[in-house]
């Protein structure tokens, strides 16, 4: 859905045109929910990788503790 500032426009050709016009008029950037999702996706992937890394580190720590006993 196209958005300029806090103002939302319908996801149609007419809505996109209205959003572009509003962006030009106000000097603000036109964004869309789809673009925001694309920006969030890499962060989610990094979080998954970090979580996997933590699991591996925890497994190593458990193995070390078992060897000490």
Residue pairs with C-beta under 8 A, 6 or more apart in sequence:
1 8
1 9
1 10
1 11
1 15
1 32
1 33
2 8
2 9
2 10
2 11
2 15
2 16
2 18
2 19
2 20
2 30
2 31
2 32
3 9
3 19
3 30
3 31
3 32
3 33
4 19
4 22
4 23
4 26
4 28
4 29
4 30
4 31
5 26
5 28
7 22
9 15
9 16
9 18
9 19
9 22
11 32
19 30
20 30
22 28
22 30
23 29
23 30
